Amino acid sequence: MKLNKIFISGLAMLALTSCNDYLEVDPATNAATTELVFGSEGETRTALYGVYAKVCSDGLFGNNLYSTFQLNSDVDFYANGDEAASGNQPRRFDVRSDASNVESLWNNLYSAVETANEFIYNLQNSSIYSEETQEAAQEGADGSVSTIQVPKVTMLTQMMGEAKVMRAMFYHELISYWGDVPFTMKGTYETDDFVPPITPRQTISDELIADLKHAAEYMYSDQDANIAAPERISKEAAYAMIARLALQAGGYSLNHPENDDKSYSMSRPSNYRDYYVIARDYTKKIIDAGGHSLNKSFRDVFIDECNFVVTSGDDPIFEIPFAKANNSNWGYAQGPTNGVDASDATDYSNSVWGKADGGVRTSAFYRYSFNEKDLRRDYIDGIWYYSNQGLPTTRANDYTIHNNKWSKLWNVNGLGKSTTSGTGINFAYIRYADVLLMFAEADNEVNNGPTAAAKEALKTVRKRAFASEDQAEMVDAYVDAASSKEDFLKLVLNERKWEFAGENMRWKDLVRNNMYAEKVFFTFLDYFAMTEAMAGTSAYIDMVEAYDGFPYQEKFVSSMYCVYVKNYPDPNFPNRGVYMFYVANRYDGSFKNPTGTAPAKYFDNLELDFEPVSAKAITGLSTASNTVGWTVANVNWSNDDGTPKNQIVYSLYGYIRIDQGGNIVVVNNGTAQKFSINPDNAQDNINRLPAVRYLLPIPEEAIARSGNVYKNYYGF
């Protein structure tokens, strides 16, 4: 069951609690209306749906935070060939303070904060709200039983906690993208303060964590039937949000010297360990409660979301409850592009699923980072998409690969030929896998090395990724081999890399651990060195192969051999209604054409359980080829003169690129400087890298509305 009413009924409340532009909020509120809304539990619930509606908006968690603002990394990647600064491309660290998309995200987040603040204030001051305690039995270590006072959870205190968690979600994103930001936990009509002060991110985190620690104890567990978890926020979700905030606060982030608006570097607070203790303790509360498991397969978590199947007690702890045909670009932005033309009267094999953009993708190199036995790899790895006539087309010659975790095409019935976005597909904002890996990371830091509990948490996530016969080697031996803090952290971050593609976590994980510059640098070199190697030779390819631990010169697939087939029982491709490709060499670039012209003999010897088909059999078009045979897709990332194409050179423009003189340059404190790469020493290069300017500038209009109280740093 999906709680689509959360978005629909919440629309009415937005008229009471939203603002058009941050710092242009009308402080006037109709007292009679407020008393009416917060005079009963039912009306209060409707008001709460107004806060949920902000979470569900496509300007935030429904789309933008996971597309335009999912910054490039070694996992999530958006190729861009602009050879000059555009000022509105945050994914490649290329933004200005007048960028409309940056201003829109700022306004949307602060409008959401305002909505949450107003709900919290009105409920807190209503005649029906109270926080009380009740007696409960407590068993001591010696077996004795005593009576203690514990918080009394009611539906009203539960709703208060939900609003506070959502407010923390909004501020978490503000801190992630802007660092120190204006901060208030009061509605503007309560204070008439249109210019809340810029507050250090650590102070914001401290206040939010303290607020959630209190609120969580007045919330229902998601094991309680009183709330419809995971589509509503539970105590466990609040605990997880505390841990997420704490890891963010204790980790590294981009900072500037006092009164210096040009320079920046990475640093962490002196008391960072205290935050890791908080993260460890609150994730442990969730684990010890025993209400969640990873019983579903990895693929089924996302396939169920695409089919509107909601399951409590498994991986999802909080799924954002989108409404079909109203909001959510999940499954439209991700998964294969589906080129349906609704004006074409012919219904092709892919028509019933409707158009899909498929623009949110992964790096072309991401799929090679998986162990070949990892069950997640082939499900995520999307190397073809569909034309307007349902014809599979490879992404082999592109710069990115589809992320197949979510797709409209995985819906059993199809969403309709005329549909585009507004899929209503949920997104699991908090997953148990994340809780386990946050615990492993925090516990490892607190204890200066992995404990048995930290190892078990990592193993629990990894077990789901491997078949039972492979777990002794790929789970137990793999995890137990890490004895130092550094080695275990590497395993945890790699597991997060393979687990959370597309969930806007990778760049934040790297920032927190001061590894973002390193990974962005080597992502650039992956593309650049491989492009050079395919065109001839590269001075950097050996270093890249050693760093990534993969023999790209041998295994990178530069010529992919595919044949059209009717969908066969492939567990990694859920749609049984469309045609697909059989790929002879999906991961093996050493595959050689046996005949010299087309791998016909290889095809004859495959002894496949399905029949290949022609393009004409798929589309029915008289102009389509009636030949049954192999399609060969060749990767070509070089221009005719052998130089790399713009997408190789400029996709990470704001940090590393090639200048007009052909030099590799790295942006250091806002200035592009030539970077001399040492091809024999990866660590030497890493040691000399400056910080990535990943933070966004405060929008010009927000600065103007503040009367220039706000100002930009970091060279903006």
TIFILUM-722852 format. One line per field, with one value per residue (C-alpha): residue in one letter; x, y, z. Coordinates in steps of 0.25 Angstrom, whole numbers. Last residue first. Layout:
res <- c(a;...);
u <- c(X;...);
v <- c(Y;...);
w <- c(Z;...);
//
This chain:
res <- c(f;g;y;y;n;k;y;v;n;g;s;r;a;i;a;e;e;p;i;p;l;l;y;r;v;a;p;l;r;n;i;n;d;q;a;n;d;p;n;i;s;f;k;q;a;t;g;n;n;v;v;v;i;n;g;g;q;d;i;r;i;y;g;y;l;s;y;v;i;q;n;k;p;t;g;d;d;n;s;w;n;v;n;a;v;t;w;g;v;t;n;s;a;t;s;l;g;t;i;a;k;a;s;v;p;e;f;d;l;e;l;n;d;f;y;k;a;p;a;t;g;t;p;n;k;f;s;g;d;y;r;n;a;v;y;f;m;y;v;g;r;n;p;f;n;p;d;p;y;n;k;v;y;v;c;y;m;s;s;v;f;k;e;q;y;p;f;g;d;y;a;e;v;m;d;i;y;a;s;t;g;a;m;a;e;t;m;a;f;y;d;l;f;t;f;f;v;k;e;a;y;m;n;n;r;v;l;d;k;w;r;m;n;e;g;a;f;e;w;k;r;e;n;l;v;l;k;l;f;d;e;k;s;s;a;a;d;v;y;a;d;v;m;e;a;q;d;e;s;a;f;a;r;k;r;v;t;k;l;a;e;k;a;a;a;t;p;g;n;n;v;e;n;d;a;e;a;f;m;l;l;v;d;a;y;r;i;y;a;f;n;i;g;t;g;s;t;t;s;k;g;l;g;n;v;n;w;l;k;s;w;k;n;n;h;i;t;y;d;n;a;r;t;t;p;l;g;q;n;s;y;y;w;i;g;d;i;y;d;r;r;l;d;k;e;n;f;s;y;r;y;f;a;s;t;r;v;g;g;d;a;k;g;w;v;s;n;s;y;d;t;a;d;s;a;d;v;g;n;t;p;g;q;a;y;g;w;n;s;n;n;a;k;a;f;p;i;e;f;i;p;d;d;g;s;t;v;v;f;n;c;e;d;i;f;v;d;r;f;s;k;n;l;s;h;g;g;a;d;i;i;k;k;t;y;d;r;a;i;v;y;y;d;r;y;n;s;p;r;s;m;s;y;s;k;d;d;n;e;p;h;n;l;s;y;g;g;a;q;l;a;l;r;a;i;m;a;y;a;a;e;k;s;i;r;e;p;a;a;i;n;a;d;q;d;s;y;m;y;e;a;a;h;k;l;d;a;i;l;e;d;s;i;t;q;r;p;t;i;p;p;v;f;d;d;t;e;y;t;g;k;m;t;f;p;v;d;g;w;y;s;i;l;e;h;y;f;m;a;r;m;v;k;a;e;g;m;m;q;t;l;m;t;v;k;p;v;q;i;t;s;v;s;g;d;a;g;e;q;a;a;e;q;t;e;e;s;y;i;s;s;n;q;l;n;y;i;f;e;n;a;t;e;v;a;s;y;l;n;n;w;l;s;e;v;n;s;a;d;s;r;v;d;f;r;r;p;q;n;g;s;a;a;e;d;g;n;a;y;f;d;v;d;s;n;l;q;f;t;s;y;l;n;n;g;f;l;g;d;s;c;v;k;a;y;v;g;y;l;a;t;r;t;e;g;e;s;g;f;v;l;e;t;t;a;a;n;t;a;p;d;v;e;l;y;d;n;c;s;t;l;a;l;m;a;l;g;s;i;f;i;k;n;l;k;m);
u <- c(131;145;142;134;121;114;101;99;98;84;79;70;83;90;78;77;92;90;100;111;111;121;129;142;151;162;177;184;199;198;190;200;211;202;200;215;221;212;216;206;210;198;196;188;174;171;159;167;174;167;175;181;185;192;188;190;175;174;171;162;162;153;143;143;140;133;142;153;147;133;141;147;161;171;175;173;160;154;156;145;142;136;131;118;117;103;103;93;79;77;63;68;57;51;38;36;31;40;45;44;50;62;65;63;73;66;67;73;87;96;108;115;108;110;125;125;117;127;126;137;151;144;147;145;153;149;160;151;143;132;120;126;115;104;90;82;68;53;42;31;40;45;53;67;77;70;71;60;61;55;54;68;76;90;102;117;124;137;144;141;152;159;173;177;167;175;167;173;168;181;190;181;182;197;199;190;197;207;197;199;191;177;171;182;180;165;168;177;167;155;162;170;158;152;166;166;151;155;167;160;148;156;155;147;134;136;137;124;117;122;116;103;94;86;90;100;98;102;115;121;116;123;136;135;134;145;154;150;155;169;171;166;176;172;165;166;154;145;150;151;137;130;136;143;133;121;123;114;104;103;108;103;93;105;112;102;103;118;119;111;119;132;127;122;136;143;150;161;163;152;144;148;144;131;127;130;123;111;110;111;100;91;93;89;76;72;68;64;57;51;37;32;20;24;22;31;27;14;7;9;4;10;14;7;19;27;42;41;38;52;60;73;77;88;90;105;113;123;115;120;116;102;96;82;71;59;46;41;44;58;61;73;86;98;91;100;92;86;99;107;99;101;116;123;130;136;131;140;138;124;128;137;127;123;109;96;84;80;70;59;47;35;24;24;13;21;33;28;23;9;7;-1;11;8;12;26;33;49;51;65;69;69;69;62;49;50;50;45;35;22;7;4;7;9;22;24;39;43;48;54;55;64;53;44;32;30;24;21;18;23;36;38;37;48;57;57;56;70;77;70;60;64;73;68;60;53;65;65;80;82;74;81;94;92;90;102;112;107;108;122;126;121;130;142;141;145;155;146;149;157;158;164;159;164;157;148;158;151;154;161;151;145;142;137;144;135;130;118;114;116;107;96;95;95;84;76;78;72;60;58;58;48;39;36;25;25;33;25;10;9;1;5;18;30;34;36;27;32;34;48;52;48;59;70;65;66;80;84;78;85;99;98;95;106;116;111;114;102;99;89;74;70;55;53;39;40;28;24;38;36;46;57;67;79;86;97;111;114;107;104;105;100;88;85;86;77;66;67;67;54;49;53;46;33;33;36;24;16;20;17;3;1;5;17;19;33;39;38;45;40;51;53;65;72;86;88;75;62;53;38;31;24;19;24;17;19;7;-1;-16;-17;-7;7;16;7;7;22;26;17;22;37;34;28;39;50;43;43;58;61;52;59;73;70;64;75;85;77;76;91;94;104;112;114;124;127;125;111;108;106;100;112;115;130;136;139;125;125;118;117;109;115;111;121;136;130;121;111;97;91;85;80;78;75;67;57;47;56;56;50;42;34;33;40;32;19;23;23;9;5;8;-4;-13;-9;-12;-26;-28;-22;-30;-29;-17;-24;-35;-26;-17;-29;-34;-20;-19;-4;4;19;19;32;41;54;53;45;31;27;20;11;-3;-5;4;-6;-16;-5;-2;-15;-9;5;2;-11;-1;1;5;0);
v <- c(132;130;120;131;138;148;150;163;169;175;161;162;165;153;144;150;147;132;127;120;105;96;85;94;81;82;83;71;70;58;50;52;47;35;31;30;26;35;47;57;72;80;94;103;108;118;117;113;102;98;87;88;77;84;84;99;102;96;82;79;77;84;93;85;71;67;76;68;54;60;70;58;54;57;47;57;50;53;42;36;25;12;2;-4;-17;-22;-37;-44;-47;-39;-33;-19;-8;0;-9;-6;-17;-11;-24;-34;-23;-22;-36;-47;-57;-69;-74;-85;-82;-92;-82;-89;-83;-69;-71;-75;-63;-53;-43;-39;-45;-58;-61;-46;-46;-44;-38;-26;-35;-29;-30;-39;-47;-37;-42;-30;-28;-29;-24;-30;-38;-26;-30;-30;-36;-49;-52;-62;-58;-46;-47;-45;-35;-38;-31;-30;-19;-13;-4;-13;-10;-24;-24;-9;-7;-17;-14;-11;4;10;0;1;17;16;7;16;29;31;27;20;19;24;13;17;32;30;20;31;42;35;28;40;49;38;38;53;52;41;48;61;54;46;55;45;53;58;44;40;52;50;35;38;44;31;28;17;13;-1;-2;10;8;-5;2;12;0;-7;5;8;-6;-4;9;4;-8;-22;-24;-39;-43;-35;-43;-56;-55;-49;-52;-65;-72;-65;-70;-83;-74;-65;-51;-37;-41;-46;-32;-24;-34;-35;-20;-21;-33;-26;-15;-24;-32;-19;-11;-1;11;8;21;21;6;8;20;13;0;7;15;2;-4;8;10;-5;-2;8;23;31;18;25;22;22;32;32;47;47;43;36;36;21;16;13;-1;-13;-20;-8;-10;-2;11;8;8;1;1;12;14;15;27;33;27;18;6;11;1;2;-7;-5;-1;7;21;15;7;7;-2;-3;-3;-9;-8;-22;-28;-22;-25;-40;-38;-50;-42;-33;-19;-8;-11;-6;8;10;16;26;24;30;40;43;31;40;31;31;22;8;3;7;-3;-14;-4;1;9;22;30;43;36;35;25;27;19;23;11;13;26;39;33;22;32;45;47;55;55;44;33;40;39;33;35;22;22;9;2;-11;-20;-18;-12;-15;-6;-11;1;-7;1;1;-14;-14;-6;-15;-27;-24;-25;-38;-37;-42;-30;-29;-19;-19;-25;-13;-16;-11;1;5;2;12;22;18;18;31;38;32;37;51;51;47;60;68;76;79;74;81;82;95;109;122;134;140;141;147;135;124;116;102;90;78;67;57;59;68;59;46;53;57;43;37;46;43;28;30;38;27;17;25;25;34;30;22;11;10;12;17;11;-3;-2;-9;5;9;20;34;41;36;41;56;57;52;59;73;70;65;78;87;81;80;95;98;90;96;110;119;130;139;139;150;151;151;154;144;135;140;135;121;117;107;117;115;123;115;110;99;101;88;78;88;91;76;73;85;80;66;72;79;65;59;70;68;53;56;65;55;44;54;56;41;38;33;34;37;28;28;17;5;-5;-20;-28;-38;-34;-25;-18;-20;-7;-7;5;17;28;41;53;62;71;76;78;93;96;103;91;88;102;103;90;92;106;101;90;99;109;98;94;108;109;96;101;115;109;99;110;119;108;105;120;122;136;132;124;110;100;88;78;73;88;92;106;115;111;112;109;96;90;75;70;55;53;43;36;25;31;45;55;63;59;73;73;58;53;66;71;59;56;59;74;82;69;72;59;65;78;70;63;76;78;64;69;79;68;60;72;72;58;60;72;87;89;92;100;108;112;116;125;131;134;136;149;147;148;141;149;144;131;132;127;123;111;109;112;110;98;92;89;82;72;65;61;58;50;44;35;26;14;0);
w <- c(-22;-17;-6;2;-1;7;15;22;8;11;13;1;-7;-2;-5;-19;-21;-18;-7;-15;-15;-8;-17;-18;-18;-9;-14;-19;-16;-7;-17;-28;-19;-15;-29;-32;-45;-55;-47;-52;-53;-50;-57;-49;-50;-40;-30;-18;-26;-39;-46;-60;-70;-81;-96;-98;-98;-84;-80;-68;-53;-43;-48;-62;-57;-70;-78;-85;-86;-91;-100;-108;-106;-117;-127;-139;-143;-129;-118;-109;-119;-113;-123;-124;-132;-135;-138;-147;-152;-164;-167;-165;-163;-174;-174;-160;-151;-139;-133;-144;-153;-144;-146;-136;-128;-123;-108;-100;-106;-111;-111;-123;-134;-128;-127;-141;-146;-139;-150;-160;-155;-153;-138;-134;-121;-107;-99;-95;-85;-77;-86;-96;-104;-100;-102;-105;-101;-106;-97;-89;-79;-72;-59;-66;-56;-54;-69;-73;-88;-94;-109;-115;-122;-123;-117;-119;-111;-116;-106;-95;-84;-81;-86;-86;-74;-65;-52;-38;-39;-34;-42;-54;-53;-51;-64;-72;-69;-80;-90;-103;-116;-118;-109;-99;-100;-97;-86;-80;-81;-76;-64;-61;-59;-49;-43;-40;-35;-26;-20;-18;-11;-1;11;19;20;5;0;7;2;-12;-11;-5;-15;-16;-30;-27;-12;-10;-18;-13;1;0;-5;7;17;11;11;25;29;23;30;43;42;42;29;25;33;23;11;18;23;11;-2;2;11;4;-10;-8;-2;-14;-12;-10;1;10;8;16;27;26;28;41;46;44;52;63;63;65;54;57;65;74;71;56;54;62;53;40;44;49;37;29;37;36;21;19;28;17;19;7;1;-12;-16;-30;-32;-47;-49;-61;-75;-77;-91;-93;-79;-66;-70;-64;-57;-54;-57;-69;-61;-56;-43;-40;-55;-54;-69;-73;-76;-87;-99;-110;-102;-99;-107;-115;-112;-123;-116;-128;-121;-118;-105;-96;-94;-85;-71;-60;-47;-48;-54;-43;-30;-30;-28;-34;-44;-33;-35;-40;-54;-54;-49;-61;-70;-59;-54;-59;-57;-71;-73;-79;-79;-89;-86;-81;-90;-103;-101;-110;-121;-121;-134;-133;-132;-124;-111;-116;-107;-106;-93;-87;-78;-63;-55;-59;-61;-50;-39;-45;-34;-34;-37;-47;-36;-22;-15;-1;2;8;22;28;15;16;22;34;26;12;1;-13;-22;-34;-36;-21;-22;-33;-24;-12;-21;-27;-14;-10;1;14;18;32;41;54;63;73;75;60;62;75;69;59;70;78;66;61;74;77;63;67;79;71;63;75;68;56;42;31;16;10;5;0;-6;4;15;27;36;28;19;21;12;20;28;36;50;46;34;43;54;44;38;52;56;44;46;60;54;44;55;63;51;39;30;17;24;32;33;47;59;55;63;58;52;66;71;74;87;89;75;79;90;82;70;76;82;68;61;71;70;55;54;63;55;42;47;47;36;44;41;32;31;46;49;61;60;46;42;47;58;57;50;42;31;25;28;18;5;-1;10;21;13;10;25;28;19;25;39;36;32;45;53;45;48;63;64;57;67;79;73;71;86;92;107;110;121;136;143;152;156;154;159;150;154;141;144;138;136;137;132;137;128;124;117;105;102;90;89;93;82;85;81;69;64;66;59;47;45;46;36;26;28;26;13;8;12;4;-8;-8;-8;-18;-27;-25;-29;-42;-46;-46;-41;-30;-41;-43;-49;-40;-50;-44;-41;-55;-55;-57;-72;-71;-85;-92;-90;-93;-81;-76;-64;-54;-41;-37;-38;-34;-41;-32;-30;-31;-45;-43;-29;-22;-33;-34;-24;-12;-15;-27;-30;-18;-8;3;2;2;14;21;16;20;35;33;29;42;50;44;49;63;66;69;60;48;55;63;51;43;54;56;41;39;36;35;19;15;6;12;4;-8;-11;3;9;21;19;4;6;15;3;-5;7;4;-9;-5;7;1;-8;5;-3;0);
//
